[in-house]
Amino acid sequence: MVVPELKGERQKYSAYCRDHLQEFGYELCDEASQLIRGWVGRVFLVLILITSVATYRYAIQTNNPDAPLTLFAYALPVIIVGLFPLIINFYSGIEKFSPVIVDTVSITSLLSFAFICYLLFTNVDTQVEREVLSNRLAGQVNFILLIVIALSYHATYQFTIVRNLLLTVFFSALIFAVDKEFFAASVLQLLQGFLSGSVVSWIFYDGVRARFYSRSTDASTRQHLVKQLSKLVYSHQLEMIKNGEELEATMPLKEGKAIVSVFDVQRSAEIKHEKTQEFFLKVFESFLEICMRGYEHNPLRSRAFRLKETGDGFISTVGYPFLPTEARSLADSAVSTALTMLDAFNKEVEKFNYLRPIKAAIGLAYNSIQGTFQSAGIRSYDLYGEAIVQAAKYEELRKRPELWDLFSKHAAKMGIEYFHLLIVQEVVYNSLSSSYKDLFVEIDLTDPRVFTGEEDMCYDTEARYVYFYITE
């Protein structure tokens, strides 16, 4: 069972890397850069130093006149590895060439080894010494070929195989050019170096591929989770949760004061159209955009806060839990937002192109309100308080026949047959600036023509007047 699972995992890695070849190439560039700049690069320099010193001492012991040259045989790969970290500090763009630089280090290392062999063989006189030297160096052929073949950073393993074959052929040609007998003694070592290096390079490549798949899919999963979570909470909540805060600490919970706006479509049940739901979604999208204008994290503020959508209605608040964005009074901000929503509603109605007029009503009320999270399970944020109840009741005043007659008569005087209606609480009206007060008409609740009785205003016992505004 384990083998098929591993095979399936590798096929998954392979398919993913094929589909994201460019990104995988970037990952390999980064890996190659880290190899040269990291501890592997430093170990490489130390090994070269030790090898050069050991070769120099051997050359001295055998009275080789070219012994000093052996100290500089690996100069090219050492310079490349040594300068790369310095160059990348000034020109980061070189990092994308890291796989090619690794290949260059591999080629120059093979050339350097062949050069050392050449220096040593040119000063060997007897056949016995030549055989001893051949056997001594043949053991290193396997190791150096394994190293240069194992470290490959190309996006497709087919390319790596071709690279490994070319490096092996190139190295074989160099050894043959140095000494034919040495080449004959090294054939088995060359074969072993190629095979073992290819195995190591495959293991290395498969590991990089698995890490890339894991990191990429984890990042994609996290990104997807954040994207979906952003549909449930505000961006400041996401940021706070990322910083270790509990969900319940991301929104205000203390009691406050706010003006609640309750929007409802008049006679919405009479709208008969196949795209009615789509129409309301568009309306509420435009309302949300209005609410989120000026949204800031610190302090937490926006033009309004969307509390909920109710099929054909929309409830929002001004002043809590988000602070208002404008310096003017809360009442002015609430009325301004309500009028902006009615303008947005008109635009969506025009796009909807319905046969009959579609009009709305909004109720505004100021009172206490408080935030809360549900006690268990999915803990969504909600608001409760007298302001919500009162705003809904003020919006529903339009349904009282005696008041509706009054609204209709006033609209008729204005030459309007179908109209939007904005009804505001006395506290809200009294807090308005003069320019907004001039829009509204006062209704005296003690007037016998509109008197509804003490019980009818029990949700706002202190109310003595109510104010309305009519617009097309």
C-alpha positions as a Markdown table, in Angstrom:
| # | Residue | x | y | z |
|---|---|---|---|---|
| 1 | Met | 0.0 | 0.0 | 0.0 |
| 2 | Val | 2.9 | 2.4 | 0.8 |
| 3 | Val | 4.5 | 2.1 | -2.7 |
| 4 | Pro | 1.4 | 3.1 | -4.6 |
| 5 | Glu | 0.8 | 6.0 | -2.3 |
| 6 | Leu | 4.3 | 7.2 | -2.7 |
| 7 | Lys | 4.0 | 6.8 | -6.5 |
| 8 | Gly | 0.7 | 8.8 | -6.4 |
| 9 | Glu | 2.3 | 11.6 | -4.4 |
| 10 | Arg | 5.2 | 11.8 | -6.9 |
| 11 | Gln | 2.8 | 12.0 | -9.8 |
| 12 | Lys | 0.9 | 14.7 | -8.0 |
| 13 | Tyr | 4.2 | 16.7 | -7.4 |
| 14 | Ser | 5.2 | 16.1 | -11.0 |
| 15 | Ala | 1.9 | 17.3 | -12.5 |
| 16 | Tyr | 1.9 | 20.4 | -10.2 |
| 17 | Cys | 5.4 | 21.4 | -11.1 |
| 18 | Arg | 4.6 | 20.9 | -14.8 |
| 19 | Asp | 1.6 | 23.1 | -14.5 |
| 20 | His | 3.6 | 25.7 | -12.6 |
| 21 | Leu | 6.9 | 25.3 | -14.4 |
| 22 | Gln | 7.9 | 29.0 | -14.3 |
| 23 | Glu | 7.2 | 29.3 | -10.6 |
| 24 | Phe | 9.1 | 26.1 | -10.0 |
| 25 | Gly | 12.0 | 27.5 | -12.0 |
| 26 | Tyr | 12.0 | 30.6 | -9.7 |
| 27 | Glu | 12.1 | 28.2 | -6.7 |
| 28 | Leu | 15.1 | 26.4 | -8.1 |
| 29 | Cys | 16.8 | 29.7 | -8.7 |
| 30 | Asp | 16.3 | 30.6 | -5.1 |
| 31 | Glu | 17.6 | 27.2 | -4.0 |
| 32 | Ala | 20.7 | 27.5 | -6.1 |
| 33 | Ser | 21.4 | 30.9 | -4.8 |
| 34 | Gln | 21.0 | 29.7 | -1.2 |
| 35 | Leu | 23.4 | 26.8 | -2.0 |
| 36 | Ile | 26.2 | 29.1 | -3.2 |
| 37 | Arg | 25.7 | 31.7 | -0.5 |
| 38 | Gly | 25.0 | 29.3 | 2.4 |
| 39 | Trp | 26.9 | 26.7 | 4.3 |
| 40 | Val | 27.4 | 24.5 | 1.3 |
| 41 | Gly | 29.3 | 27.2 | -0.5 |
| 42 | Arg | 31.5 | 27.8 | 2.5 |
| 43 | Val | 32.1 | 24.0 | 2.9 |
| 44 | Phe | 33.0 | 23.9 | -0.8 |
| 45 | Leu | 35.6 | 26.6 | -0.3 |
| 46 | Val | 37.1 | 24.8 | 2.7 |
| 47 | Leu | 37.3 | 21.5 | 0.8 |
| 48 | Ile | 39.0 | 23.2 | -2.1 |
| 49 | Leu | 41.5 | 24.8 | 0.2 |
| 50 | Ile | 42.2 | 21.4 | 1.9 |
| 51 | Thr | 42.5 | 19.6 | -1.5 |
| 52 | Ser | 44.8 | 22.3 | -2.9 |
| 53 | Val | 47.1 | 22.2 | 0.1 |
| 54 | Ala | 47.2 | 18.4 | 0.1 |
| 55 | Thr | 47.9 | 18.3 | -3.6 |
| 56 | Tyr | 50.6 | 20.9 | -3.2 |
| 57 | Arg | 52.3 | 18.9 | -0.4 |
| 58 | Tyr | 52.2 | 15.8 | -2.6 |
| 59 | Ala | 53.7 | 17.7 | -5.5 |
| 60 | Ile | 56.5 | 19.0 | -3.2 |
| 61 | Gln | 57.2 | 15.5 | -1.9 |
| 62 | Thr | 57.5 | 14.2 | -5.5 |
| 63 | Asn | 59.8 | 17.1 | -6.4 |
| 64 | Asn | 57.3 | 18.4 | -8.9 |
| 65 | Pro | 58.5 | 21.8 | -10.2 |
| 66 | Asp | 54.9 | 22.9 | -11.0 |
| 67 | Ala | 53.9 | 22.4 | -7.3 |
| 68 | Pro | 53.0 | 26.1 | -6.8 |
| 69 | Leu | 50.5 | 26.0 | -9.7 |
| 70 | Thr | 48.5 | 23.3 | -7.8 |
| 71 | Leu | 47.5 | 26.0 | -5.2 |
| 72 | Phe | 45.8 | 28.0 | -7.9 |
| 73 | Ala | 44.3 | 25.2 | -10.0 |
| 74 | Tyr | 40.8 | 25.7 | -8.4 |
| 75 | Ala | 41.0 | 29.5 | -8.7 |
| 76 | Leu | 38.0 | 29.8 | -11.1 |
| 77 | Pro | 35.4 | 28.0 | -9.1 |
| 78 | Val | 36.7 | 29.6 | -5.9 |
| 79 | Ile | 36.4 | 33.1 | -7.4 |
| 80 | Ile | 32.9 | 32.4 | -8.6 |
| 81 | Val | 31.6 | 31.0 | -5.3 |
| 82 | Gly | 33.5 | 33.7 | -3.3 |
| 83 | Leu | 32.3 | 36.7 | -5.3 |
| 84 | Phe | 28.6 | 35.6 | -5.8 |
| 85 | Pro | 27.4 | 36.7 | -2.3 |
| 86 | Leu | 29.1 | 40.1 | -2.8 |
| 87 | Ile | 27.7 | 40.6 | -6.3 |
| 88 | Ile | 24.2 | 39.7 | -5.3 |
| 89 | Asn | 24.2 | 42.5 | -2.7 |
| 90 | Phe | 24.7 | 45.0 | -5.5 |
| 91 | Tyr | 22.7 | 43.3 | -8.3 |
| 92 | Ser | 20.0 | 41.0 | -7.0 |
| 93 | Gly | 19.0 | 40.2 | -10.6 |
| 94 | Ile | 21.9 | 37.8 | -10.9 |
| 95 | Glu | 19.9 | 35.4 | -8.7 |
| 96 | Lys | 17.9 | 34.3 | -11.7 |
| 97 | Phe | 21.1 | 32.9 | -13.2 |
| 98 | Ser | 22.0 | 30.9 | -10.1 |
| 99 | Pro | 21.4 | 27.4 | -11.8 |
| 100 | Val | 23.7 | 28.4 | -14.6 |
| 101 | Ile | 26.3 | 29.6 | -12.1 |
| 102 | Val | 26.1 | 26.3 | -10.3 |
| 103 | Asp | 26.7 | 24.6 | -13.7 |
| 104 | Thr | 29.6 | 26.9 | -14.3 |
| 105 | Val | 31.2 | 26.0 | -11.0 |
| 106 | Ser | 30.7 | 22.4 | -11.8 |
| 107 | Ile | 32.4 | 22.7 | -15.2 |
| 108 | Thr | 35.3 | 24.8 | -13.9 |
| 109 | Ser | 35.8 | 22.3 | -11.0 |
| 110 | Leu | 36.2 | 19.5 | -13.6 |
| 111 | Leu | 38.6 | 21.6 | -15.6 |
| 112 | Ser | 40.6 | 22.4 | -12.4 |
| 113 | Phe | 40.8 | 18.8 | -11.4 |
| 114 | Ala | 41.9 | 17.9 | -14.9 |
| 115 | Phe | 44.5 | 20.6 | -14.8 |
| 116 | Ile | 45.9 | 19.3 | -11.5 |
| 117 | Cys | 46.1 | 15.8 | -13.1 |
| 118 | Tyr | 48.0 | 17.3 | -16.0 |
| 119 | Leu | 50.5 | 19.0 | -13.7 |
| 120 | Leu | 51.1 | 15.8 | -11.8 |
| 121 | Phe | 51.3 | 13.4 | -14.8 |
| 122 | Thr | 53.7 | 15.7 | -16.8 |
| 123 | Asn | 56.4 | 15.2 | -14.2 |
| 124 | Val | 56.1 | 11.4 | -13.8 |
| 125 | Asp | 59.0 | 9.6 | -15.3 |
| 126 | Thr | 58.5 | 5.9 | -14.6 |
| 127 | Gln | 55.6 | 3.6 | -15.5 |
| 128 | Val | 55.4 | 2.4 | -11.9 |
| 129 | Glu | 55.0 | 6.0 | -10.6 |
| 130 | Arg | 52.4 | 6.6 | -13.4 |
| 131 | Glu | 50.3 | 3.6 | -12.2 |
| 132 | Val | 50.6 | 4.6 | -8.6 |
| 133 | Leu | 49.4 | 8.2 | -9.4 |
| 134 | Ser | 46.6 | 6.8 | -11.6 |
| 135 | Asn | 45.3 | 4.7 | -8.8 |
| 136 | Arg | 45.6 | 7.5 | -6.4 |
| 137 | Leu | 43.7 | 10.0 | -8.5 |
| 138 | Ala | 41.1 | 7.5 | -9.8 |
| 139 | Gly | 39.5 | 7.3 | -6.4 |
| 140 | Gln | 38.9 | 11.1 | -6.6 |
| 141 | Val | 37.2 | 10.9 | -10.0 |
| 142 | Asn | 34.1 | 9.1 | -8.6 |
| 143 | Phe | 33.7 | 11.7 | -5.8 |
| 144 | Ile | 34.2 | 14.9 | -7.9 |
| 145 | Leu | 31.9 | 13.6 | -10.7 |
| 146 | Leu | 29.2 | 12.6 | -8.1 |
| 147 | Ile | 29.3 | 16.1 | -6.5 |
| 148 | Val | 29.0 | 18.1 | -9.8 |
| 149 | Ile | 26.3 | 15.8 | -11.1 |
| 150 | Ala | 24.3 | 15.7 | -7.9 |
| 151 | Leu | 23.9 | 19.5 | -7.7 |
| 152 | Ser | 21.6 | 20.5 | -10.5 |
| 153 | Tyr | 18.9 | 23.1 | -10.4 |
| 154 | His | 16.9 | 22.8 | -13.6 |
| 155 | Ala | 13.1 | 22.7 | -13.8 |
| 156 | Thr | 12.8 | 19.5 | -15.8 |
| 157 | Tyr | 14.7 | 16.3 | -14.9 |
| 158 | Gln | 15.1 | 15.4 | -18.6 |
| 159 | Phe | 17.3 | 18.5 | -18.9 |
| 160 | Thr | 19.3 | 17.4 | -15.8 |
| 161 | Ile | 19.9 | 13.9 | -17.3 |
| 162 | Val | 21.2 | 15.4 | -20.5 |
| 163 | Arg | 23.4 | 17.8 | -18.5 |
| 164 | Asn | 24.8 | 14.9 | -16.4 |
| 165 | Leu | 25.6 | 12.9 | -19.5 |
| 166 | Leu | 27.4 | 15.9 | -21.1 |
| 167 | Leu | 29.4 | 16.6 | -17.9 |
| 168 | Thr | 30.4 | 12.9 | -17.8 |
| 169 | Val | 31.5 | 12.9 | -21.5 |
| 170 | Phe | 33.3 | 16.2 | -21.0 |
| 171 | Phe | 35.1 | 14.9 | -17.9 |
| 172 | Ser | 36.0 | 11.7 | -19.6 |
| 173 | Ala | 37.4 | 13.6 | -22.6 |
| 174 | Leu | 39.5 | 15.7 | -20.2 |
| 175 | Ile | 40.9 | 12.7 | -18.4 |
| 176 | Phe | 41.6 | 11.0 | -21.7 |
| 177 | Ala | 43.5 | 14.1 | -22.9 |
| 178 | Val | 45.6 | 14.1 | -19.7 |
| 179 | Asp | 46.6 | 10.5 | -19.8 |
| 180 | Lys | 45.2 | 7.5 | -21.6 |
| 181 | Glu | 46.3 | 5.0 | -19.0 |
| 182 | Phe | 44.7 | 7.2 | -16.3 |
| 183 | Phe | 41.5 | 7.2 | -18.3 |
| 184 | Ala | 41.5 | 3.4 | -18.6 |
| 185 | Ala | 41.9 | 3.1 | -14.8 |
| 186 | Ser | 39.1 | 5.6 | -14.3 |
| 187 | Val | 36.4 | 4.2 | -16.6 |
| 188 | Leu | 34.7 | 2.3 | -13.8 |
| 189 | Gln | 35.0 | 5.3 | -11.5 |
| 190 | Leu | 33.4 | 7.5 | -14.2 |
| 191 | Leu | 30.5 | 5.1 | -14.6 |
| 192 | Gln | 30.0 | 4.9 | -10.8 |
| 193 | Gly | 30.2 | 8.7 | -10.5 |
| 194 | Phe | 27.6 | 9.2 | -13.2 |
| 195 | Leu | 25.2 | 6.6 | -11.8 |
| 196 | Ser | 25.5 | 7.5 | -8.1 |
| 197 | Gly | 25.4 | 11.2 | -9.0 |
| 198 | Ser | 22.3 | 10.7 | -11.0 |
| 199 | Val | 20.6 | 8.9 | -8.1 |
| 200 | Val | 21.5 | 11.6 | -5.7 |
| 201 | Ser | 20.4 | 14.4 | -8.1 |
| 202 | Trp | 17.1 | 12.6 | -8.5 |
| 203 | Ile | 16.6 | 12.4 | -4.8 |
| 204 | Phe | 17.6 | 16.0 | -4.5 |
| 205 | Tyr | 15.3 | 17.1 | -7.3 |
| 206 | Asp | 12.4 | 15.1 | -5.9 |
| 207 | Gly | 12.9 | 16.7 | -2.5 |
| 208 | Val | 12.9 | 20.2 | -4.0 |
| 209 | Arg | 9.8 | 19.4 | -6.0 |
| 210 | Ala | 8.0 | 18.1 | -2.9 |
| 211 | Arg | 8.9 | 21.2 | -0.9 |
| 212 | Phe | 7.8 | 23.5 | -3.7 |
| 213 | Tyr | 4.5 | 21.6 | -3.9 |
| 214 | Ser | 4.0 | 21.7 | -0.2 |
| 215 | Arg | 4.8 | 25.4 | 0.2 |
| 216 | Ser | 2.8 | 26.4 | -2.8 |
| 217 | Thr | -0.3 | 24.5 | -1.9 |
| 218 | Asp | -0.1 | 25.6 | 1.7 |
| 219 | Ala | 0.2 | 29.2 | 0.5 |
| 220 | Ser | -2.7 | 28.7 | -1.9 |
| 221 | Thr | -4.7 | 27.1 | 0.9 |
| 222 | Arg | -3.9 | 29.9 | 3.3 |
| 223 | Gln | -4.7 | 32.5 | 0.6 |
| 224 | His | -8.0 | 30.8 | -0.1 |
| 225 | Leu | -8.9 | 30.6 | 3.6 |
| 226 | Val | -8.1 | 34.3 | 4.0 |
| 227 | Lys | -10.1 | 35.2 | 0.9 |
| 228 | Gln | -13.1 | 33.2 | 2.2 |
| 229 | Leu | -12.8 | 34.5 | 5.8 |
| 230 | Ser | -12.7 | 38.1 | 4.4 |
| 231 | Lys | -16.3 | 37.5 | 3.3 |
| 232 | Leu | -17.2 | 36.9 | 6.9 |
| 233 | Val | -15.2 | 39.5 | 8.8 |
| 234 | Tyr | -13.8 | 42.9 | 8.2 |
| 235 | Ser | -10.2 | 43.4 | 7.2 |
| 236 | His | -9.3 | 44.9 | 10.6 |
| 237 | Gln | -10.6 | 41.7 | 12.2 |
| 238 | Leu | -8.5 | 39.6 | 9.9 |
| 239 | Glu | -5.4 | 41.6 | 10.8 |
| 240 | Met | -6.2 | 41.4 | 14.6 |
| 241 | Ile | -6.8 | 37.6 | 14.3 |
| 242 | Lys | -3.4 | 37.2 | 12.5 |
| 243 | Asn | -1.8 | 39.1 | 15.4 |
| 244 | Gly | -3.2 | 36.6 | 17.9 |
| 245 | Glu | -6.4 | 38.3 | 19.0 |
| 246 | Glu | -9.6 | 36.4 | 19.8 |
| 247 | Leu | -12.5 | 36.9 | 17.4 |
| 248 | Glu | -14.6 | 38.4 | 20.3 |
| 249 | Ala | -12.0 | 41.2 | 20.8 |
| 250 | Thr | -12.1 | 42.4 | 17.2 |
| 251 | Met | -15.4 | 44.3 | 17.4 |
| 252 | Pro | -16.9 | 46.7 | 20.0 |
| 253 | Leu | -19.1 | 45.1 | 22.6 |
| 254 | Lys | -19.8 | 47.9 | 25.1 |
| 255 | Glu | -23.1 | 49.7 | 24.9 |
| 256 | Gly | -23.1 | 52.8 | 22.8 |
| 257 | Lys | -25.4 | 55.2 | 21.0 |
| 258 | Ala | -26.2 | 55.2 | 17.3 |
| 259 | Ile | -28.7 | 56.2 | 14.7 |
| 260 | Val | -30.2 | 53.1 | 13.1 |
| 261 | Ser | -31.4 | 53.2 | 9.5 |
| 262 | Val | -34.1 | 50.7 | 8.4 |
| 263 | Phe | -34.6 | 50.6 | 4.7 |
| 264 | Asp | -37.6 | 48.8 | 3.1 |
| 265 | Val | -39.1 | 48.6 | -0.3 |
| 266 | Gln | -42.7 | 49.6 | -0.5 |
| 267 | Arg | -45.1 | 46.8 | -1.7 |
| 268 | Ser | -42.1 | 44.6 | -2.5 |
| 269 | Ala | -44.4 | 41.5 | -2.7 |
| 270 | Glu | -46.0 | 43.1 | -5.8 |
| 271 | Ile | -42.8 | 43.1 | -7.8 |
| 272 | Lys | -43.2 | 40.2 | -10.3 |
| 273 | His | -40.0 | 39.7 | -12.3 |
| 274 | Glu | -37.6 | 36.7 | -12.9 |
| 275 | Lys | -34.6 | 38.8 | -11.8 |
| 276 | Thr | -36.1 | 40.3 | -8.6 |
| 277 | Gln | -33.5 | 38.6 | -6.4 |
| 278 | Glu | -30.7 | 39.8 | -8.6 |
| 279 | Phe | -32.2 | 43.4 | -8.4 |
| 280 | Phe | -32.1 | 43.4 | -4.6 |
| 281 | Leu | -28.6 | 42.0 | -4.5 |
| 282 | Lys | -27.4 | 44.8 | -6.7 |
| 283 | Val | -29.2 | 47.3 | -4.5 |
| 284 | Phe | -27.6 | 45.9 | -1.4 |
| 285 | Glu | -24.2 | 45.8 | -3.0 |
| 286 | Ser | -24.5 | 49.5 | -3.7 |
| 287 | Phe | -25.6 | 50.2 | -0.1 |
| 288 | Leu | -22.6 | 48.3 | 1.2 |
| 289 | Glu | -20.3 | 50.3 | -0.9 |
| 290 | Ile | -21.8 | 53.5 | 0.6 |
| 291 | Cys | -21.5 | 52.1 | 4.1 |
| 292 | Met | -17.8 | 51.2 | 3.6 |
| 293 | Arg | -16.7 | 54.6 | 2.3 |
| 294 | Gly | -14.0 | 56.0 | 4.5 |
| 295 | Tyr | -13.4 | 52.7 | 6.3 |
| 296 | Glu | -10.3 | 52.9 | 8.5 |
| 297 | His | -8.8 | 50.5 | 11.1 |
| 298 | Asn | -7.4 | 52.8 | 13.7 |
| 299 | Pro | -9.6 | 54.3 | 14.9 |
| 300 | Leu | -12.3 | 52.1 | 13.6 |
| 301 | Arg | -14.6 | 54.2 | 11.4 |
| 302 | Ser | -16.6 | 54.2 | 8.3 |
| 303 | Arg | -19.6 | 56.1 | 6.8 |
| 304 | Ala | -22.0 | 53.4 | 8.2 |
| 305 | Phe | -22.1 | 49.9 | 9.4 |
| 306 | Arg | -24.2 | 47.3 | 7.6 |
| 307 | Leu | -26.1 | 45.3 | 10.2 |
| 308 | Lys | -28.1 | 43.0 | 8.0 |
| 309 | Glu | -30.0 | 42.4 | 4.8 |
| 310 | Thr | -33.6 | 41.2 | 5.2 |
| 311 | Gly | -34.7 | 40.0 | 1.8 |
| 312 | Asp | -36.1 | 43.3 | 0.6 |
| 313 | Gly | -34.7 | 45.4 | 3.5 |
| 314 | Phe | -31.4 | 46.8 | 4.7 |
| 315 | Ile | -30.5 | 47.8 | 8.2 |
| 316 | Ser | -27.4 | 50.0 | 8.9 |
| 317 | Thr | -26.1 | 52.1 | 11.7 |
| 318 | Val | -24.2 | 55.4 | 12.0 |
| 319 | Gly | -22.0 | 56.0 | 15.0 |
| 320 | Tyr | -21.7 | 52.4 | 16.3 |
| 321 | Pro | -19.8 | 50.1 | 16.1 |
| 322 | Phe | -17.9 | 52.2 | 13.6 |
| 323 | Leu | -17.2 | 55.9 | 14.4 |
| 324 | Pro | -18.5 | 58.3 | 11.7 |
| 325 | Thr | -16.1 | 59.6 | 9.1 |
| 326 | Glu | -17.5 | 63.1 | 9.0 |
| 327 | Ala | -17.0 | 65.9 | 11.6 |
| 328 | Arg | -20.6 | 67.0 | 11.4 |
| 329 | Ser | -23.4 | 65.7 | 13.7 |
| 330 | Leu | -24.4 | 62.1 | 13.8 |
| 331 | Ala | -27.9 | 63.1 | 12.6 |
| 332 | Asp | -26.5 | 65.0 | 9.5 |
| 333 | Ser | -24.3 | 61.9 | 8.7 |
| 334 | Ala | -27.3 | 59.6 | 9.0 |
| 335 | Val | -29.6 | 61.7 | 6.8 |
| 336 | Ser | -26.9 | 62.2 | 4.2 |
| 337 | Thr | -26.2 | 58.5 | 4.1 |
| 338 | Ala | -30.0 | 57.7 | 3.8 |
| 339 | Leu | -30.4 | 60.2 | 0.9 |
| 340 | Thr | -27.3 | 58.7 | -0.8 |
| 341 | Met | -28.8 | 55.3 | -0.5 |
| 342 | Leu | -32.1 | 56.5 | -2.1 |
| 343 | Asp | -30.1 | 57.9 | -5.0 |
| 344 | Ala | -28.3 | 54.6 | -5.4 |
| 345 | Phe | -31.6 | 52.8 | -5.2 |
| 346 | Asn | -33.0 | 55.0 | -8.0 |
| 347 | Lys | -30.0 | 54.0 | -10.2 |
| 348 | Glu | -30.6 | 50.3 | -9.7 |
| 349 | Val | -34.4 | 50.7 | -10.3 |
| 350 | Glu | -33.6 | 52.5 | -13.6 |
| 351 | Lys | -31.3 | 49.6 | -14.6 |
| 352 | Phe | -34.0 | 47.1 | -13.6 |
| 353 | Asn | -36.4 | 48.8 | -16.0 |
| 354 | Tyr | -39.5 | 47.6 | -14.3 |
| 355 | Leu | -42.9 | 48.5 | -15.7 |
| 356 | Arg | -44.2 | 50.2 | -12.6 |
| 357 | Pro | -42.5 | 52.6 | -10.1 |
| 358 | Ile | -40.6 | 51.0 | -7.3 |
| 359 | Lys | -40.3 | 53.2 | -4.2 |
| 360 | Ala | -38.7 | 52.7 | -0.8 |
| 361 | Ala | -39.0 | 54.0 | 2.8 |
| 362 | Ile | -36.4 | 54.6 | 5.5 |
| 363 | Gly | -36.8 | 55.0 | 9.2 |
| 364 | Leu | -34.2 | 56.7 | 11.4 |
| 365 | Ala | -34.0 | 56.5 | 15.2 |
| 366 | Tyr | -31.3 | 57.4 | 17.8 |
| 367 | Asn | -31.0 | 55.4 | 21.0 |
| 368 | Ser | -28.8 | 52.8 | 22.8 |
| 369 | Ile | -27.3 | 49.9 | 20.9 |
| 370 | Gln | -24.8 | 47.2 | 21.8 |
| 371 | Gly | -22.6 | 44.7 | 20.0 |
| 372 | Thr | -22.5 | 41.0 | 20.7 |
| 373 | Phe | -21.2 | 37.7 | 19.4 |
| 374 | Gln | -23.3 | 34.6 | 19.4 |
| 375 | Ser | -22.7 | 32.4 | 22.5 |
| 376 | Ala | -21.7 | 29.2 | 20.7 |
| 377 | Gly | -21.1 | 27.6 | 17.3 |
| 378 | Ile | -20.5 | 30.0 | 14.4 |
| 379 | Arg | -20.0 | 33.3 | 16.3 |
| 380 | Ser | -21.2 | 36.0 | 14.0 |
| 381 | Tyr | -21.3 | 39.7 | 15.1 |
| 382 | Asp | -24.7 | 41.2 | 15.8 |
| 383 | Leu | -26.2 | 44.3 | 17.3 |
| 384 | Tyr | -29.2 | 44.7 | 19.6 |
| 385 | Gly | -30.9 | 47.6 | 21.3 |
| 386 | Glu | -33.8 | 50.0 | 21.4 |
| 387 | Ala | -32.5 | 52.0 | 18.4 |
| 388 | Ile | -33.1 | 49.1 | 16.1 |
| 389 | Val | -36.6 | 48.5 | 17.3 |
| 390 | Gln | -37.5 | 52.2 | 17.1 |
| 391 | Ala | -36.1 | 52.7 | 13.6 |
| 392 | Ala | -38.1 | 49.7 | 12.3 |
| 393 | Lys | -41.2 | 51.1 | 14.0 |
| 394 | Tyr | -40.7 | 54.5 | 12.5 |
| 395 | Glu | -40.3 | 53.0 | 9.0 |
| 396 | Glu | -43.5 | 51.1 | 9.5 |
| 397 | Leu | -45.5 | 54.3 | 10.3 |
| 398 | Arg | -46.1 | 54.5 | 6.5 |
| 399 | Lys | -48.4 | 51.5 | 6.8 |
| 400 | Arg | -50.8 | 53.5 | 9.0 |
| 401 | Pro | -53.7 | 54.6 | 6.8 |
| 402 | Glu | -54.1 | 58.0 | 8.4 |
| 403 | Leu | -50.4 | 58.8 | 8.1 |
| 404 | Trp | -50.2 | 57.4 | 4.6 |
| 405 | Asp | -53.0 | 59.7 | 3.6 |
| 406 | Leu | -51.1 | 62.6 | 5.0 |
| 407 | Phe | -47.9 | 61.6 | 3.2 |
| 408 | Ser | -49.8 | 61.2 | -0.1 |
| 409 | Lys | -51.6 | 64.6 | 0.2 |
| 410 | His | -48.2 | 66.3 | 0.8 |
| 411 | Ala | -46.7 | 64.5 | -2.2 |
| 412 | Ala | -49.7 | 65.5 | -4.4 |
| 413 | Lys | -49.1 | 69.1 | -3.5 |
| 414 | Met | -45.5 | 68.7 | -4.7 |
| 415 | Gly | -46.9 | 67.1 | -7.9 |
| 416 | Ile | -45.5 | 63.7 | -7.0 |
| 417 | Glu | -47.6 | 60.5 | -7.3 |
| 418 | Tyr | -45.1 | 57.8 | -6.4 |
| 419 | Phe | -42.4 | 58.7 | -3.8 |
| 420 | His | -39.7 | 57.6 | -1.5 |
| 421 | Leu | -40.3 | 58.3 | 2.2 |
| 422 | Leu | -37.8 | 59.2 | 4.9 |
| 423 | Ile | -39.2 | 59.2 | 8.4 |
| 424 | Val | -37.1 | 60.4 | 11.3 |
| 425 | Gln | -37.4 | 60.4 | 15.0 |
| 426 | Glu | -37.8 | 63.7 | 16.9 |
| 427 | Val | -34.3 | 63.4 | 18.5 |
| 428 | Val | -32.7 | 62.9 | 15.1 |
| 429 | Tyr | -34.6 | 65.9 | 13.6 |
| 430 | Asn | -33.6 | 68.2 | 16.5 |
| 431 | Ser | -30.0 | 67.3 | 16.0 |
| 432 | Leu | -29.9 | 68.2 | 12.3 |
| 433 | Ser | -28.3 | 71.3 | 10.9 |
| 434 | Ser | -30.7 | 73.9 | 9.4 |
| 435 | Ser | -30.1 | 72.8 | 5.8 |
| 436 | Tyr | -31.4 | 69.3 | 6.6 |
| 437 | Lys | -34.2 | 70.5 | 8.9 |
| 438 | Asp | -35.7 | 72.5 | 6.0 |
| 439 | Leu | -36.2 | 69.3 | 4.1 |
| 440 | Phe | -38.6 | 67.8 | 6.6 |
| 441 | Val | -42.3 | 68.2 | 7.4 |
| 442 | Glu | -43.5 | 68.0 | 11.0 |
| 443 | Ile | -46.3 | 65.8 | 12.3 |
| 444 | Asp | -47.8 | 66.5 | 15.7 |
| 445 | Leu | -48.7 | 63.2 | 17.3 |
| 446 | Thr | -51.3 | 65.0 | 19.4 |
| 447 | Asp | -53.2 | 66.1 | 16.3 |
| 448 | Pro | -56.6 | 64.3 | 16.3 |
| 449 | Arg | -56.2 | 63.7 | 12.5 |
| 450 | Val | -53.1 | 61.5 | 13.1 |
| 451 | Phe | -53.5 | 60.6 | 16.8 |
| 452 | Thr | -52.8 | 56.9 | 17.2 |
| 453 | Gly | -53.2 | 56.6 | 21.0 |
| 454 | Glu | -50.7 | 56.1 | 23.8 |
| 455 | Glu | -50.3 | 52.4 | 23.1 |
| 456 | Asp | -49.3 | 53.0 | 19.4 |
| 457 | Met | -46.1 | 54.9 | 20.4 |
| 458 | Cys | -45.2 | 52.7 | 23.3 |
| 459 | Tyr | -41.8 | 51.9 | 21.6 |
| 460 | Asp | -41.0 | 55.6 | 21.9 |
| 461 | Thr | -43.0 | 57.1 | 24.7 |
| 462 | Glu | -41.2 | 60.4 | 24.7 |
| 463 | Ala | -42.1 | 61.1 | 21.1 |
| 464 | Arg | -44.3 | 64.1 | 20.5 |
| 465 | Tyr | -43.5 | 64.8 | 16.9 |
| 466 | Val | -42.4 | 62.8 | 13.9 |
| 467 | Tyr | -40.8 | 64.2 | 10.8 |
| 468 | Phe | -40.9 | 63.0 | 7.2 |
| 469 | Tyr | -39.3 | 63.9 | 3.9 |
| 470 | Ile | -40.7 | 63.0 | 0.4 |
| 471 | Thr | -38.6 | 62.6 | -2.7 |
| 472 | Glu | -38.8 | 61.0 | -6.1 |
